Amino acid sequence: MKNGLTVVLVTIVLLGVSACSTTFRGRVIDADTKEPIEGAVVVASWRGEQAIGTEMPLKDVKEVLTDKNGEWKIRGPRGTEGGGCISCFTCLTFTYSTRKPEFIVFKPGYCSYPKGFFIDACKEKMKRGIGDGETTELPKLTNIEDRLRNFSDFESDSGSGISYKDAVRKQKEFIRLLNEESRNLGISERKMKELENEK
């Protein structure tokens, strides 16, 4: 009887988790030429949400590079605003849920998503929406001040969910491209070891 109950509970949890997973996908192109951008990094991050309170720890981070057609896909929890798809822990305790993922798209020399919405040279050419098959258009940046503004303040902050080192390790391509842009702009690189030792 005990084994049967365990199997039922495990099955319910696994069905709940698989029902909440989806494949996010999209395409990244040059806003002016409409040509695909290969090698842009797309980072998806998921935060948890507590039933009581506003704490939202980072639960997971995944990244992928766009292919020669500018296409990308990442599989992960669907999540919803204000809660939604549930983790195993939520299934059993009804305490935590997963929010929709937040995305970053970055390629040296281009406006980044979503940071570009706050840069005059970018915001007129960019559209909101990513992850549901949309095409993300990134304008090229030629002005050094705009490139510095676009590049500054990126941080691999893990909040209180997964460890900081794990969050950094899951963003190797993002960090590599940030370092590439650092070299392009003549500023010091943020090396992996330094990031891991910061917290």
N, C-alpha and C positions, 0 to 999 in steps of 0.2 A: 504493500500500500504506500509506504514511504517513498519507494523508488518511482512508483507511478505518479505521485504528486510532484516529485522533483522534475520528472520528464515533462509534465504538463507546464510547470512554471517556466522551465528553460525554453520550451517551445513558444510560449506566450511572449517572453522577453525577446527571443530571436525574431519572431514575426513582427513585433513592434519596432525593433531596430531596423529590420530590412525594409519595412513599409515607410520608414522615415528617410531612407537613403535615396539619393537621386544623383544623376550626372549633370553637373553644371557645364555648360559649353558656350563657346562664342568664337568670335573672329576679331582680330586686331588689324586695322589697316591705317595707312597714312591718310590723314584728313584731306590733304591737297591732291595727291596723285591717285588715291583710292587703291593703291597697290598694297598687297599684304605685307605685314611687318613680321619677319621671321626672327625668332630669338628674343622676343619680349617675354618678361616673366609675369605670370599671373599668380598672385598669392591670394588664397582664400583662408579666412580665419573665422572660427566659430567661438562665440562666447556663450557661457551658460547663464541662466537666469533663475534666481531663487523665487519661490512662490511668495516669500515674505522678504521685503527689503529690496535694495537696488543693486547689490553686489553682482557683478557680471565677470567672473573669472574666465580667462581664455581656456577653452577646452581642447582645441586642436588647430593646427596650421598645416596647409598643404600648398605646394607650389608646382608649377609646370611651365615649360617654355613653349611658345607658339611655334608651330611647324612652318614649312615653306609656304603654305597657303594662309598663314596667319591664324590658323585654327588652334584651339586648345580645349581640353576638357578635364574636369576634376570631379571625382566622386566623393560625396560626403553627405552629412545630415541635411535634410531639406530645411528644417527649422521654420519658425514663423515669427513675425513681430509680436511681442508681448507673450512669448512662450510658443508652444506648439509641439512639434515632434519631440519625442521623449527618449531619454537615454535609458539604459538598463536600470540605473539607480532611480530614475523617475518612475519607471513602471512599478517598482516595488514600494516606493515611499511617497510618490506624488509631491516631491519637494523641488526638483530641479527640471528645467527644460532647456532646450537649445534654441538660440535665436538664429535667424537667417544669417548666412555668412556675409562678411564684409570683404570686398575685393580691392586689391591694388594691382594696377598694371603699370609696369615700368620698363622703359627701354632708353638707354643713354641717348641724349640728343632730342628726345621727344617729350611733350607734355605728359605727365603721369596721370593716371586715373586713381582716385578722384581729386587729387591735389590740384590738377589743372583748372578746376572750376574756380579756383581762387587766384588765378593768374590771368591778367588782362589779355595777354597774347594767346591764351588757350581757350578761355571760357566760351567765347563766341562760336567756336568750331566743335565743341564737345557736346555729347548728348548723355543724359542720365540713363541708367539701366545697363546691367551686365549679368551674365550667368544663365539667362534663359534663351540662349541662341542669338542674342543681339550682336551686332557688329559695333565694336568700340573703335572710334576714329581718334587717332592721336596726331595733333598738329606737331610739326617739326619746330624746334626752337633754335633760333640763330643768334639771339641776343644773349651775351654771357650773363647779364644780371638776371634775366628770366630763367636761364638754366640753373643758376645758383639758387634762386628762389624755389624752383621746382624740385631741386635736390635736397634742400635743407630740411632738417627735423624728421627724417625718416628714423623710426626707432623700432626695434624688435622687442617690444614690451609684452611680457607674458601675463601680466596681472597676477592673480593668485591661483590659477588653475594648474596647467602643466608647468614644469620647471622652466626657468629662463633659458638654461642651456639647451633643453629639448626644443624650445621655440626657435632658438638661433640655428640649431642643427637642421631644422626642417626648412630653413630659408637660405640654403647655400647659394642657389642661383641668384636670388635677390641680392644677397650680400656681394656676390661676385660682380654683378652689374653695377651696384652702388660703387664698388671699388674702381670699376672701369670708368665710371663717370667722374669719380674723384680724380683719377689720373688725367682725364680729359680737361678738367677744370683747374688742375694744378693745386689741389688741396690734398691733405693727408688722407690715406685710406683708413677704413674701419675694418681691420683684420679680424678674422674669426676668433683668434685667441683673446684679443682685447675685448670683443663683445662678450665672450663666455666669462671673462673675469670681472665684468662690470658689476654683476650682482651676485 
